[in-house]
């Protein structure tokens, strides 16, 4: 009956011609490819915006991928026809401030381990974007716990191991996921950076000498290109090009250093060449708090539950709290795991930090707004404010309680997970 009505309606002839059928097929495909819900409302018994006090019975309106309004349900009316999700607790999408997920795979086999190239100790030209696997199952795994943004790339282990990038935890290709193609240049000081099988660097003095030499060469390279006449510039050097960007403060140098003496060496290097430094790991940072604070350097603290051995033998679960209460900007990370399952979950690391000196809000900030600020993406993510990306995590209780589940994850207004995890 409905089919007969369609065929005998005044509009039926419009779609009966070959051209009409082509137009109709195009419209169907367009509707299929478009998001089903361009407007989404999320209501929580408590909404942590990270831009102000928590909101009891709060509402977040998301339109076309961005947050349109946030406030108490008594003040924010949910428009008719919008899809509505509810949860006990709503937070911004979580941010993992340092990981290797996407380069390091869950199989732990050579074909899915692209996080570290051992052929040379200094390789700043290696791009994370060329190695990232958007379909890696670990990405989906961490996303299920509310992680919507990750700072990932080449792992600690070489003097300079390569570049890092910032991506959203969705998309079938790296181009769909990436938001910052080159975020930092990853370096390492300490035992992990020693050369393999007797190769350089073999000592800490050699490490610093090699790094200093590379930056001197990069500076001379930049000066030579600047002085050269048009059309007569020396050939490009991908290796030096990246280091020049570090010298120009376009890119921070992310130095993984755990021992206090290696942390101090990193601070000296940053001062000598006037570069932007981000400390990573920093197990013994509590021994040199004054020096870190005076240098004005942020710290991406090692995973709270990292195993205390080797260079991390003196780590403390209270390090994040100690640094933050000393006025040093900090964020938490899942870090680099050399064994299966190849990644930690930054939500759990923050939960343990909250049990060891950080308040609830401070711990949540370390994986939301504070992480976003250190990574330079606070204009897009890290808090629930109008104009920012519609990235949210929904929980059925206190996010830091082990009995709580993440029951929903939203990235730029799209519901990417509804599985309780």
FENDA-V71441 format. One record per pair of residues at least 24 apart in sequence whose C-alpha atoms are under 7 Angstrom apart, sorted by the first residue. I is the first residue (numbers start at 1). J is the second residue. D is the distance in Angstrom with one decimal. If there is no record, write none. Layout:
i->{I:I}
j->{J:J}
d->{D:D}
This chain:
i->{37:38:38:39:39:39:39:40:40:40:40:41:41:41:41:41:42:42:42:43:43:43:44:44:44:44:44:45:45:45:46:46:46:47:47:47:48:48:49:49:49:49:50:50:50:50:51:51:62:62:64:65:65:65:65:66:66:66:66:66:66:67:67:67:67:67:67:68:68:69:70:87:87:87:88:88:88:89:89:89:89:89:90:90:90:90:91:91:91:92:92:92:92:92:92:92:93:93:93:93:93:93:93:94:94:94:94:94:94:95:95:95:95:95:95:95:96:96:96:96:96:96:96:96:96:97:97:97:97:97:97:97:98:98:98:98:98:98:99:99:99:99:99:99:99:100:100:100:100:100:101:101:101:101:102:102:102:102:102:103:103:103:103:105:105:105:106:106:106:106:106:108:115:115:115:116:116:116:121:121:121:121:122:122:122:122:123:123:123:123:124:124:124:124:124:124:124:125:125:125:125:126:126:127:127:128:128:128:128:128:129:129:129:132:133:134:134:134:134:135:139:142:143:144:144:144:144:145:145:146:146:146:148:148:154:155:156:156:156:156:157:157:157:158:158:158:159:159:159:159:160:160:160:161:161:162:183:184:184:184:184:185:185:185:185:186:186:186:187:187:187:188:188:188:189:189:189:189:190:190:215:218:218:219:246:247:247:249:249:252:252:252:253:253:254:254:254:255:255:256:256:257:257:258:258:258:258:258:259:259:259:260:260:260:260:283:283:283:284:284:286:286:286:293:298:298:298:298:299:299:299:300:300:300:300:301:301:301:301:302:302:302:303:303:303:303:303:304:304:304:305:317:317:318:318:318:320:321:321:330:330:331:331:331:331:332:332:348:351}
j->{83:63:64:63:64:82:83:82:83:84:413:78:82:83:84:85:84:85:86:85:86:87:86:87:88:89:90:87:88:89:88:89:90:89:90:91:90:91:91:92:383:384:365:369:383:384:383:384:390:413:413:389:390:412:413:387:388:389:390:412:413:385:386:387:388:389:390:386:387:386:385:394:395:396:395:396:397:394:395:396:397:398:392:393:394:395:392:393:394:368:382:383:384:391:392:393:146:147:148:382:391:392:393:146:147:148:149:367:368:147:148:149:150:367:368:371:147:149:150:151:332:333:334:346:367:150:151:300:331:332:333:371:150:151:152:333:334:335:150:151:152:333:334:335:336:152:153:154:155:336:138:139:152:343:132:133:134:136:139:131:132:133:153:136:138:342:137:138:340:341:342:340:153:154:155:154:155:161:158:159:160:195:158:159:160:161:160:161:162:239:160:161:162:163:185:239:242:162:238:239:242:162:163:162:163:153:154:163:164:165:165:174:181:174:174:171:172:173:174:172:169:345:169:406:409:417:421:406:421:393:406:409:391:411:186:336:186:187:188:256:188:192:193:187:188:193:187:188:189:193:186:187:188:186:187:186:251:251:252:253:254:251:252:253:254:253:254:255:254:255:256:255:256:257:255:256:257:262:257:262:243:243:244:244:275:273:275:275:276:276:277:278:277:278:278:279:280:279:280:280:281:281:282:282:283:284:311:312:283:284:311:284:285:287:288:312:314:315:314:315:319:322:323:328:328:329:330:374:329:330:331:330:331:332:333:330:331:332:333:332:333:335:332:333:334:335:349:349:352:353:349:353:356:353:356:357:353:357:358:366:370:366:367:370:371:366:367:400:400}
d->{6.9:5.8:5.1:4.6:6.4:5.6:6.7:5.6:5.0:6.1:6.7:6.7:6.5:6.1:4.7:6.3:5.7:4.8:5.8:6.2:4.8:6.5:5.6:4.8:5.2:5.5:5.6:6.7:4.7:6.0:6.2:5.0:6.4:5.9:4.7:6.1:6.2:5.1:6.4:6.6:5.4:4.6:6.9:6.5:5.0:6.7:5.9:6.8:5.9:6.0:6.7:6.2:5.4:4.2:4.2:5.7:5.6:4.6:4.6:6.1:6.6:6.4:4.8:5.4:5.6:6.1:5.1:4.9:6.3:5.3:6.7:5.8:5.9:5.8:6.1:5.1:5.6:6.0:5.1:6.4:6.0:6.8:6.9:5.9:4.8:6.4:5.8:5.3:6.6:6.6:6.0:5.4:5.8:6.0:4.5:5.9:5.9:5.9:5.2:6.9:4.8:4.2:5.0:5.7:4.4:5.6:6.6:5.6:5.4:5.8:6.3:4.8:5.7:5.1:5.4:6.5:6.9:6.4:4.8:6.2:6.9:5.2:6.5:6.0:6.3:6.3:5.3:6.8:6.4:6.1:5.0:5.7:6.9:5.0:5.8:5.0:6.4:5.7:7.0:6.1:4.8:6.6:5.7:4.7:5.9:4.8:5.2:6.5:6.2:6.0:6.6:6.6:6.3:7.0:5.0:5.0:6.3:5.8:6.7:5.9:5.1:6.4:6.6:6.3:6.8:6.9:7.0:6.2:6.7:5.9:5.9:6.5:6.7:4.7:5.4:5.9:5.8:6.5:5.2:5.3:6.4:6.9:6.8:5.6:4.5:6.3:5.6:5.5:5.5:6.8:5.9:6.3:4.3:6.2:6.5:5.8:6.3:6.1:5.7:4.9:6.3:4.7:6.0:6.3:5.2:4.9:6.4:5.6:5.4:6.1:6.9:6.9:6.3:6.5:6.8:6.4:5.5:5.2:5.5:5.9:6.0:6.3:6.2:7.0:6.9:6.3:6.2:5.5:6.3:4.9:6.4:5.6:6.8:6.5:6.7:6.6:7.0:6.5:5.6:6.4:6.2:5.0:5.1:6.6:6.0:4.7:5.2:5.0:6.6:5.2:5.8:4.1:6.4:5.8:6.0:5.6:6.5:5.3:5.1:5.8:6.2:7.0:6.5:5.0:5.8:6.3:4.8:6.1:5.9:4.7:6.2:5.2:4.7:6.2:6.9:6.3:5.3:6.0:6.3:6.2:6.6:6.0:5.7:6.5:6.4:6.9:5.7:5.8:5.9:4.7:5.5:6.6:5.0:6.2:4.8:6.0:6.5:5.3:5.7:4.4:5.6:6.1:5.4:4.2:4.6:5.8:5.9:6.3:6.7:5.5:6.3:5.3:6.2:6.5:6.5:5.6:6.5:4.5:6.4:6.1:6.4:6.8:6.9:5.8:6.2:4.8:5.8:6.9:6.3:4.9:6.6:5.6:4.8:5.6:6.7:6.7:6.2:5.3:6.8:6.8:6.4:6.7:6.5:5.6:5.6:6.3:5.8:5.2:6.5:6.2:6.4:6.4:6.1:6.8:5.2:5.9:6.9:5.1:5.0:6.5:6.8:4.4:6.2:6.0:4.9:5.6:6.0:7.0:4.7}
